[in-house]
Amino acid sequence: MLNVKRILVLALALLLLCACLAESDGFSAPYTYNYDYWEDIRQSPDAYEVKRVLYSATLGLENSPIRRPQSLFVKDDTLYVCDTGNNRILILNDIYGDVQVEIIDSFTMDKAFVDPDYRAVVENRISLEKQEQAEEAAIIAAGGEIEEEPVYLDEQGNVIEIEDEFEDVSSVDEFLSSIPLAFLTPSDISVDDAGNLYIADKNNFRVVVIDRQRHFLKEYTRPDDSTFDQGANFLPNRLVTDTSGRVYALADNVNKGIAKFEADTTFTGFIGANKVTMGMFEYIWKYFFLTDEQRSQTESVVPTRYENICIDSEGFIYATNTVFSEYDLKWDNAKPIRRINGIGDDILIKNDHYPPIGDYQWVTGTNNVDYGPSKFVDITVLEDDIYVAFDTTRGRLFGYDSQGVMLWAFGGKGNYEGAFLSPISIEHMGRDLICLDQNDNAITIFTPTEYGNLIYAANSAYIRGDYDGSADTWREVLRFNANYNMAFRGIGRALLRQGAYREAMDYFEMAHDRPNYGRAFRLYRKDWVEKNIWWVIGALLVLIAVYLTFRISKKIKMEVATYERDHVAK
């Protein structure tokens, strides 16, 4: 009997221990989760699941495996990988099936041979030469002379100037293949609508542009401008391009913001620089208690550079920042995610309880790198301005809607499927998320579950103006997750748009959404007054009439009483 009691006590102790370990502490959360109004982590169904993981062996690169990749880029259904450790770019087609891999590790550099029409020009010149030779033979046969060299024209009548040593097309190919230039460290890549590759070639101090046939097109080098330190090298590390051919680059040794270049490689300045902040105590100490010599020896307060950038379909740049004081996060002073317009202003919408900062809870004071606030190493923008940020602190992905409301968070650190050792880059293909791990040298493809697709569909219906459909879809989401505040808020917003203000108030109350509740209440009050104004006026008139009747009646009674009293007294 005693042994049974000991076993029961031991079992109870183990249960309590498991409960303590399962208790959310801000950094050992469930795989997929969200936060409630009180900042407590709440488990949720998985919004995403792993669809496929691509390794070197999967790609047929066993003999030359991927090493320290730094960036991903998606164009249509093609995935580009900056395999920085191997000084090459991998172009992956059909990533969901039998992946086809193209390797670009060199390109032809000489500008004289990059014209796409050059090969046709050479062929045309050869045919013109044969024609001139025939004409020359005819002139000589007739006893005449050729006074000058023949002029070769293209089909538009323009003069063709071609190097004499190229006798035929094969000699051009031979020359081009003899002058390849290997990439040194391609750290980022972007591809325009024409298929041209924009590559951050940091070790050559430039952004280089080549076509798919590996012909050099142009390059962006150190700006010859007073705003750029002419004694420093141009070290582009991240870049994006817009539909007009402009290039926006982040350089390792520049903290003035994002360098902007026009399509013709002209540098037009910096945009979106991080603002310098200094605490009141630091300011008072530095400028009132230190001497000039001591002040000059203290570290200067300078803006920090962005960690990464991406561009959305509307041309707005999303930038992530990982250098900040953790105490500034919840007060929205750190701004780890920014949406930058053409003049450099941050226009990111933040309508949630806290700004989009990743995890609300974190632990500090230890040497464990998994502790501390979320730091977003990269970001990607999907449909309807939904964006996903990749946290390098704990290997998690945080999804936000256009209002800055967290939709879900999932992921983790570790050597298992769906987790990461060292997150470095994120992209999307449709709704699928593609994540790169620079230490595991692996590419993980996540695809949304039914629950995740419902969240996208509900948000999309609301954006399109289908408020009935949005509310119905959010109700479907509640079948999967009855504690999902975003669903309550989504239904409330749809009802608000439909004019059902009273019902919207109920849902906003369940979502603890005070701003929207107040907005719904004001509209409900206004609507109620407009519908009942005549009843209110009628009621007021009745009350006034009753009051006046009562006053008049009372006055008459008093006068009658006074008269009778005076009459009786006489």
C-alpha positions in Angstrom: 0.0 0.0 0.0 2.9 2.3 0.8 4.5 1.7 -2.6 1.3 2.5 -4.3 1.1 5.9 -2.5 4.7 6.6 -3.4 4.0 5.9 -7.1 0.9 8.1 -7.0 2.9 10.9 -5.4 5.7 10.5 -8.0 3.2 10.5 -10.8 1.6 13.7 -9.4 5.0 15.4 -9.1 5.8 14.5 -12.8 2.5 15.9 -13.9 3.2 19.2 -12.0 6.7 19.3 -13.6 5.3 18.8 -17.1 2.7 21.5 -16.4 5.5 23.9 -15.3 7.5 23.1 -18.4 4.5 23.6 -20.6 3.7 27.0 -19.1 4.5 29.7 -21.6 7.5 31.8 -20.7 7.8 33.9 -23.8 10.5 31.9 -25.5 9.5 28.3 -25.3 6.1 28.7 -27.0 4.0 26.1 -28.8 4.8 25.8 -32.5 1.9 27.9 -33.7 0.4 30.6 -31.4 -0.9 34.1 -31.0 -1.3 36.5 -28.1 -4.5 37.5 -26.3 -5.4 40.9 -24.9 -3.4 40.2 -21.7 -0.2 39.3 -23.7 -0.5 35.7 -22.8 0.4 33.1 -25.5 -2.5 31.1 -26.8 -2.0 28.0 -28.8 -3.7 27.9 -32.2 -4.1 25.4 -35.1 -1.2 25.4 -37.5 -1.6 28.1 -40.1 1.3 26.6 -42.1 2.8 23.2 -42.5 6.1 22.1 -44.1 5.6 21.1 -47.7 9.2 20.4 -48.7 12.8 20.9 -47.6 15.4 21.3 -50.3 19.0 20.3 -49.5 22.0 20.0 -51.7 21.3 16.4 -52.3 17.7 17.2 -53.3 19.1 19.6 -55.9 21.7 17.1 -57.3 24.6 19.2 -55.8 26.3 16.5 -53.8 29.6 17.2 -55.3 29.3 21.0 -54.7 27.0 21.4 -51.8 25.5 24.8 -50.9 27.6 26.8 -48.5 26.5 29.8 -46.4 23.7 31.0 -48.7 22.6 34.6 -47.9 19.4 35.4 -49.8 16.4 34.2 -51.8 14.4 35.8 -54.5 11.2 34.6 -56.3 10.2 35.7 -59.8 7.0 34.1 -61.0 7.6 30.3 -60.4 11.4 30.5 -60.3 13.5 30.6 -57.2 16.9 32.3 -57.1 19.4 31.4 -54.4 22.6 33.4 -53.5 24.9 30.6 -52.7 27.5 33.0 -51.4 29.9 30.5 -50.0 30.4 29.0 -53.5 30.4 32.4 -55.3 27.4 31.5 -57.4 23.7 31.9 -58.0 21.4 28.9 -58.2 18.3 29.3 -60.4 15.7 26.6 -59.4 12.7 25.7 -61.5 9.8 23.4 -60.5 10.7 23.5 -56.8 7.6 21.4 -56.0 8.6 18.6 -58.4 11.8 17.4 -60.0 13.8 20.6 -59.4 15.8 21.8 -62.4 19.0 23.7 -61.3 20.9 26.3 -63.4 24.1 27.6 -62.0 25.5 31.1 -62.8 29.0 31.6 -61.6 30.5 33.9 -64.3 29.5 36.4 -66.9 31.0 38.2 -69.9 32.2 41.6 -68.8 33.2 43.6 -71.9 30.5 46.2 -72.6 31.2 46.1 -76.4 29.6 42.7 -76.8 26.4 42.9 -74.8 24.0 44.2 -77.4 21.4 41.5 -77.9 21.4 42.3 -81.6 25.1 41.9 -81.9 25.1 38.4 -83.2 22.5 39.4 -85.9 24.7 42.4 -86.7 27.8 40.2 -87.2 25.8 37.9 -89.5 24.5 40.8 -91.4 28.0 42.2 -91.8 29.2 38.9 -93.2 26.5 38.9 -95.8 27.2 42.5 -96.7 30.9 41.7 -97.0 30.1 38.9 -99.5 27.9 41.3 -101.4 30.7 44.0 -101.5 33.2 41.4 -102.6 31.0 40.5 -105.5 30.6 44.2 -106.4 34.4 44.8 -106.1 35.1 41.8 -108.4 32.6 43.2 -110.9 34.3 46.7 -110.8 37.8 45.3 -111.1 36.6 43.1 -114.0 35.3 46.2 -115.7 38.7 48.0 -115.2 37.5 50.3 -112.4 38.8 50.9 -108.9 37.3 51.1 -105.3 38.1 54.6 -104.0 37.0 54.0 -100.3 36.2 51.3 -97.8 32.6 50.1 -98.0 30.1 51.3 -95.4 27.9 48.6 -93.8 24.3 49.5 -92.8 21.8 47.6 -90.8 18.1 47.2 -91.7 17.3 50.6 -90.3 20.1 52.3 -92.3 22.4 52.9 -89.3 26.1 52.5 -89.9 27.5 49.3 -88.4 30.9 49.6 -86.7 32.4 46.2 -85.8 35.8 45.1 -84.8 37.8 43.8 -87.7 39.0 40.7 -86.0 35.6 39.1 -85.8 35.2 37.2 -89.1 32.2 35.2 -88.1 29.7 34.4 -85.3 31.8 31.6 -83.9 34.8 34.0 -83.3 32.5 36.2 -81.2 31.4 33.2 -79.1 35.0 32.2 -78.6 36.0 35.7 -77.5 33.1 36.0 -75.1 33.8 32.7 -73.5 37.4 33.7 -73.0 36.7 36.6 -70.6 34.4 35.3 -67.8 34.4 37.1 -64.4 33.5 35.0 -61.4 31.2 36.4 -58.7 33.0 36.9 -55.5 30.3 37.1 -52.9 26.8 37.6 -54.3 24.9 38.4 -51.1 21.5 39.4 -52.6 19.7 39.3 -55.9 16.7 40.8 -57.6 15.2 40.1 -61.0 13.2 42.5 -63.2 10.4 41.8 -65.6 12.8 41.3 -68.5 14.6 38.6 -66.6 17.7 40.6 -65.9 19.6 39.8 -62.7 20.6 42.6 -60.3 23.3 41.2 -58.0 24.9 42.7 -54.9 28.6 42.0 -55.7 30.0 43.4 -52.6 33.6 42.3 -53.0 33.8 44.2 -56.3 32.1 47.3 -54.7 29.2 47.3 -57.0 25.7 46.1 -58.0 26.1 44.3 -61.3 23.3 43.7 -63.8 23.4 40.8 -66.3 20.9 39.1 -68.5 20.0 35.4 -68.4 22.6 34.7 -71.1 25.3 36.1 -68.6 26.0 39.2 -70.7 27.0 42.3 -68.7 24.5 45.1 -69.0 25.5 47.8 -66.5 26.7 48.4 -62.9 26.0 50.6 -60.0 29.2 51.7 -58.2 30.2 54.1 -55.4 28.1 57.3 -55.8 30.2 60.3 -56.8 28.3 62.5 -54.4 29.1 64.6 -51.4 26.6 62.7 -49.3 28.7 59.5 -49.7 32.1 59.2 -48.1 34.5 59.2 -51.0 37.2 57.6 -48.9 35.0 54.5 -48.2 34.2 51.6 -50.5 30.7 50.9 -51.7 29.7 47.6 -50.1 26.1 46.8 -51.2 24.7 43.9 -49.2 20.9 44.0 -49.9 19.0 45.4 -52.8 15.5 45.7 -54.4 14.4 47.0 -57.8 11.1 48.5 -58.8 9.1 48.3 -62.0 10.8 51.5 -63.4 14.3 49.9 -63.1 15.3 51.9 -60.0 17.7 50.2 -57.6 17.5 50.6 -53.8 20.5 49.3 -52.0 21.7 48.8 -48.4 25.5 49.1 -47.9 27.3 47.7 -45.0 29.3 50.8 -44.3 26.4 53.3 -44.8 24.0 54.4 -42.1 22.2 57.3 -44.0 19.4 55.1 -45.2 18.7 53.4 -48.4 20.8 54.4 -51.4 18.6 55.1 -54.4 19.8 54.8 -58.0 17.8 55.6 -61.2 17.6 53.1 -64.1 20.5 54.8 -65.8 22.7 54.2 -62.7 22.5 57.8 -61.5 22.6 58.1 -57.8 19.8 60.3 -56.5 20.4 60.3 -52.7 19.4 58.4 -49.6 15.8 57.8 -48.3 14.3 56.5 -45.1 17.3 57.0 -42.7 16.7 55.8 -39.1 16.2 58.6 -36.8 18.7 59.3 -34.0 17.2 59.0 -30.6 18.8 60.0 -27.3 17.3 59.5 -23.8 16.7 62.5 -21.6 19.2 61.2 -18.9 21.8 60.5 -21.6 21.4 64.0 -23.0 21.6 65.8 -19.6 24.7 63.7 -18.6 26.5 64.3 -21.9 25.8 68.0 -22.3 25.8 69.2 -18.7 28.2 67.0 -16.7 30.9 66.2 -19.2 33.7 68.4 -20.4 34.3 69.1 -24.1 37.2 66.6 -24.1 35.2 63.9 -22.4 32.3 64.6 -24.7 34.5 64.2 -27.8 35.7 60.8 -26.5 32.2 59.4 -26.0 30.7 57.4 -28.7 28.8 59.5 -31.2 25.1 58.9 -31.5 24.5 57.9 -35.2 21.7 56.3 -37.1 21.8 52.6 -37.5 21.5 50.9 -40.9 18.7 48.6 -41.8 19.0 44.8 -41.7 17.0 44.0 -44.9 14.5 45.4 -47.4 11.9 44.2 -49.7 9.5 45.9 -52.1 5.7 45.3 -52.5 3.6 45.4 -55.6 2.8 49.1 -55.1 6.5 50.1 -54.9 6.6 50.7 -51.1 9.8 49.5 -49.4 9.5 47.4 -46.2 12.7 47.6 -44.1 13.7 45.7 -41.0 15.8 47.1 -38.2 17.6 44.9 -35.6 19.6 47.6 -33.7 17.5 49.1 -31.0 16.8 49.3 -27.2 14.4 46.6 -26.2 12.7 49.0 -23.9 11.7 51.1 -26.9 9.8 48.2 -28.6 6.4 48.4 -27.0 6.4 52.2 -27.0 6.9 52.1 -30.8 10.2 54.0 -30.7 12.3 51.1 -32.0 10.2 50.5 -35.2 11.7 47.1 -36.2 9.5 47.1 -39.3 8.9 50.1 -41.5 7.0 50.8 -44.7 8.8 53.5 -46.5 7.3 55.7 -49.3 9.1 57.5 -52.1 10.1 60.4 -49.9 11.4 58.2 -47.1 8.5 58.5 -44.6 7.4 55.5 -42.5 3.7 54.8 -43.4 3.3 51.4 -41.7 -0.2 51.1 -40.2 -0.3 50.0 -36.5 -3.8 49.5 -35.2 -3.1 46.7 -32.7 -2.6 46.8 -29.0 1.2 46.8 -29.6 3.1 47.6 -32.8 4.4 44.7 -34.9 7.4 43.7 -32.9 7.3 39.9 -32.9 7.1 38.3 -29.5 5.5 40.4 -26.7 7.4 38.5 -24.0 11.1 37.8 -23.8 13.7 37.0 -21.2 16.9 38.9 -20.8 20.0 38.9 -18.5 21.6 35.6 -19.8 24.1 34.7 -22.4 21.7 32.5 -24.3 21.2 33.9 -27.8 17.7 32.6 -27.9 16.7 35.1 -25.2 15.7 38.7 -25.8 13.3 40.4 -28.2 12.6 39.3 -31.8 14.9 40.6 -34.4 13.7 40.5 -38.0 16.4 39.4 -40.4 14.1 39.6 -43.4 10.6 40.3 -44.5 8.3 39.5 -47.4 4.9 41.0 -48.5 2.1 38.8 -49.8 -1.4 39.5 -51.1 -3.5 42.3 -49.6 -0.5 43.9 -47.8 -0.1 40.9 -45.5 3.6 40.7 -44.5 5.7 38.0 -42.8 8.8 38.8 -40.8 11.5 36.3 -40.1 12.9 36.4 -36.5 16.5 35.4 -36.2 16.4 35.3 -32.4 14.1 32.2 -32.1 13.6 31.2 -35.8 10.0 32.2 -35.9 7.8 33.7 -38.6 5.3 36.4 -37.7 2.4 37.2 -40.0 0.6 40.6 -39.9 -2.3 42.1 -41.8 -2.4 45.5 -43.4 -3.4 47.0 -40.0 -0.4 45.6 -38.2 -2.5 43.0 -36.3 -0.7 39.7 -35.7 -2.3 36.8 -37.6 -0.1 34.0 -36.3 3.4 33.1 -35.3 5.2 29.7 -35.7 8.6 28.2 -36.1 11.5 27.6 -33.7 15.2 27.0 -33.3 16.5 23.5 -33.8 17.6 20.8 -36.1 14.2 19.4 -37.0 11.7 20.0 -39.9 10.1 23.3 -39.6 12.8 24.8 -37.4 16.0 26.7 -38.2 19.6 26.9 -37.0 20.3 30.3 -38.4 17.5 32.1 -40.3 18.7 34.5 -43.0 16.1 35.0 -45.7 12.4 34.6 -46.5 10.4 34.8 -49.8 7.0 33.8 -50.9 5.5 32.1 -54.0 1.8 32.7 -53.9 0.8 32.0 -50.3 3.7 29.6 -49.8 6.6 30.8 -47.6 10.1 29.9 -48.6 12.8 30.2 -45.8 16.5 29.9 -46.0 18.8 28.6 -43.3 22.4 29.7 -43.8 23.9 27.2 -41.3 21.8 24.2 -42.3 22.2 25.2 -46.0 18.5 24.2 -46.5 15.5 25.8 -48.0 12.1 25.1 -46.3 8.9 25.5 -48.1 5.8 26.1 -46.0 2.3 25.9 -47.4 -0.9 27.2 -45.6 -3.3 24.8 -44.0 -7.0 25.0 -44.3 -7.0 27.2 -41.2 -4.4 29.5 -42.7 -6.2 29.7 -46.1 -9.4 30.7 -44.3 -7.5 33.6 -42.7 -6.2 34.8 -46.0 -9.7 34.3 -47.6 -11.5 36.3 -44.9 -9.0 39.1 -45.1 -9.1 39.2 -48.9 -13.0 39.3 -48.9 -12.9 42.3 -46.6 -10.4 44.1 -48.8 -12.6 43.4 -51.9 -15.7 44.8 -50.1 -17.4 41.5 -49.7 -18.3 42.1 -46.1 -20.9 39.3 -45.8 -18.4 36.8 -47.2 -15.7 38.1 -44.9 -17.9 37.7 -41.8 -18.9 34.2 -42.9 -15.3 33.1 -43.5 -14.2 34.5 -40.1 -17.0 32.4 -38.5 -15.4 29.4 -40.3 -12.1 30.4 -38.7 -13.8 30.4 -35.3 -14.7 26.7 -35.8 -11.0 26.0 -35.8 -10.0 28.4 -33.1 -12.7 29.7 -30.8 -10.3 32.1 -29.0 -9.0 33.9 -32.0 -9.3 37.6 -31.4 -8.6 38.4 -35.0 -11.7 36.5 -36.0 -13.9 38.5 -33.6 -12.3 41.7 -34.8 -12.8 40.6 -38.5 -16.5 39.9 -38.0 -16.8 43.2 -36.1 -15.2 45.1 -38.9 -17.5 43.4 -41.5 -20.6 44.2 -39.4 -19.4 47.7 -39.0 -19.2 48.2 -42.7 -22.6 46.7 -43.1 -24.1 49.2 -40.7 -24.8 46.6 -38.0 -23.2 48.7 -35.3 -24.8 47.1 -32.2 -23.7 43.6 -33.3 -20.3 44.9 -34.2 -19.9 46.3 -30.7 -20.5 42.8 -29.2 -17.7 41.3 -31.4 -15.3 44.1 -30.7 -16.0 43.7 -27.0 -15.1 40.0 -27.3 -11.9 41.0 -29.1 -11.0 43.6 -26.4 -10.7 46.1 -29.3 -11.5 49.4 -27.6 -10.8 51.7 -30.5 -13.1 49.9 -32.8 -15.7 49.4 -30.1 -15.7 53.2 -29.5 -16.0 53.8 -33.2 -18.9 51.4 -33.4 -20.6 52.9 -30.4 -20.4 56.4 -31.8 -21.9 55.2 -35.1 -24.6 53.3 -33.2 -25.5 56.3 -31.1 -25.6 58.5 -34.2 -27.8 56.0 -36.1 -30.1 55.5 -33.1 -30.6 59.3 -32.8 -31.3 59.7 -36.5 -33.9 56.9 -36.4 -35.6 58.0 -33.2 -35.2 61.8 -33.4 -39.0 62.4 -33.9 -39.9 60.1 -31.1 -37.5 61.9 -28.9 -38.8 65.3 -29.9 -42.4 64.0 -29.4 -41.6 62.7 -26.0 -39.9 66.0 -25.0 -42.9 67.9 -26.2 -45.2 65.7 -24.2 -43.1 66.1 -21.1 -43.0 69.9 -21.6 -46.8 69.9 -22.1 -47.3 67.8 -19.0 -45.0 70.0 -17.0 -46.7 73.2 -18.2 -50.1 71.8 -17.5 -49.0 70.8 -14.0 -47.5 74.2 -13.4 -50.7 76.0 -14.7 -53.0 73.7 -12.7 -50.9 74.2 -9.6 -51.0 78.0 -10.1 -54.8 77.9 -10.5 -55.3 75.8 -7.4 -53.1 78.2 -5.4 -55.1 81.2 -6.7 -58.4 79.5 -5.9 -57.2 78.6 -2.4 -56.0 82.2 -1.8 -59.3 83.6 -3.0 -61.3 81.3 -0.8 -59.2 82.0 2.2 -59.4 85.7 1.7 -63.2 85.5 1.1 -63.8 83.3 4.1 -61.7 85.7 6.2 -64.0 88.6 5.3 
